[in-house]
Amino acid sequence: MRLIISCLLLAVALPAAAQIYKYTDANGNTVFTNQPPDGTPTEKVELPPTNAVQIQPPSQPANDDASAEQQAAYNLVELTNLPDEEALRANNGTFSVGVRLDPRLQPGHSLRLRLDGEPYGQPTNVPRLQVQNVDRGEHTLMVDVLAGTTVVQSSAPITFTVQRVNTSSPALRPPPPTPRPNN
């Protein structure tokens, strides 16, 4: 019984290993076919064995808790050099803030600010970040630790007020020159 089943399986597999023929038609075109035409000289084409690729099982991601714990390995992520109670005086809206990390920034990680909830500036590995031309008024600022484009950990948001002096204010204009008496 096994012999009969084996022979049937081999007979079914034979067409998959069919011969390929090559010939030139009346118009001079090269034709490849699995059945040779009658009366036309043909050439057998020997094909190399086909490639086979084994299906790889999908790789199992590491335990999400463990990878998040590994990535979020900072005990402390905070912004420094921002005033708590008073306004930040920056006449041109430019100032710098520090970032305190414990432990130090890990390889492959970078820092980027988030001003009013939106990413601000380019990621960097320097723990001193500059903010430029911020409008007067109240803002929130936080820092993200990035691994590529993925946020690994963020600092707590800090709310602060930027005070910019209006240089066109009459109070800031120099007094007009006093007139000279005519002699």
Residue, then its C-alpha position, 0 to 999 in steps of 0.5 A: m500500500r505504501l509503495i502505491i501511495s509513493c508511486l502516485l505522489l511521484a507521478v503527481a510531482l513529475p509535471a513540476a519538473a517538466q522540461i523547458y525547450k528553446y527555439t527560434d520562430a519564423n520571425g526570428n524571435t526566441v521562444f521558450t516553451n514546455q512543449p516542443p513544436d512539430g517540425t522545428p529544431t529545439e534545444k533543451v534548456e537545463l535550469p539550475p535547481t530552484n532556491a528554497v527558503q525556509i520559513q522563519p518563525p517570527s522573532q519573539p519581542a523581549n518581555d515588554d516590561a523588561s525592555a521598557e524597564q531597560q529603556a527607561a533606566y533613568n532615575l531622574v530626568e528633569l529640566t534645570n535653570l528655569p524660574d519657579e515663581e518669577a518670570l523669565r526675562a529674555n528680551n529676544g526670547t532666547f534662553s538655555v535650560g539644563v537637563r539633569l539625568d541620573p544615570r548619564l545619557q545612555p549610548g543611542h539615546s538623545l534629548r529633545l525639548r517639547l515646548d507647549g506640547e510640541p517637539y522643539g529643536q533637533p535631538t542632541n546628546v548635550p545636556r544644555l539645550q537652547v530655546q530661541n525666539v519664544d513669544r512672551g507669555e506662559h509656556t510649558l517645557m519638558v525634555d524627552v529622552l529618545a531612542g531613535t524617534t521613540v520617546v523612552q522617558s520624559s521629564a515633568p512639564i514645567t510651566f513658566t512665563v517669558q517676559r520680553v521688554n517691548t523696546s518701542s515702549p515710550a518709557l524706554r525711549p531716551p528723553p528728547p534733547t533739551p533745547r539750547p538757548n539761542n545766543 
